[in-house]
């Protein structure tokens, strides 16, 4: 991404080459379809979705797309995430090939469960 810091998700996405824009738009649509009531903002110069707290954020990098934070996954979901694990709280998806949209939906739903548990404790 080049130019001034984005103020909207549209501006963030438009700062990338067309092929990356397509993948970023796919991520955006998956989040919006999975959690239509989520608030969409820019935080730390990247898209962030809030739902009962910080839900999910994504960013494009030189060699991958990142999804933050990775959920506290167990069992089958944990196994599915292994190929995409970056740092302990980041999932990394290669810029080549299709995004694993079904897996991303699972991640979002797991993050929603985590946020519900946190908000119930307050």
Secondary structure, DSSP 8 states (H G I E B T S, - for coil): --SS--SSHHHHHHTS-HHHHHHHHHHHHHHHHH-TT-EEEEETTEEEEESSSEEEEEEE-SSEEEEES-----HHHHHHHGGGB-STTEEEEESSS---HHHHHHHHHHHHHHHHHHHHH-
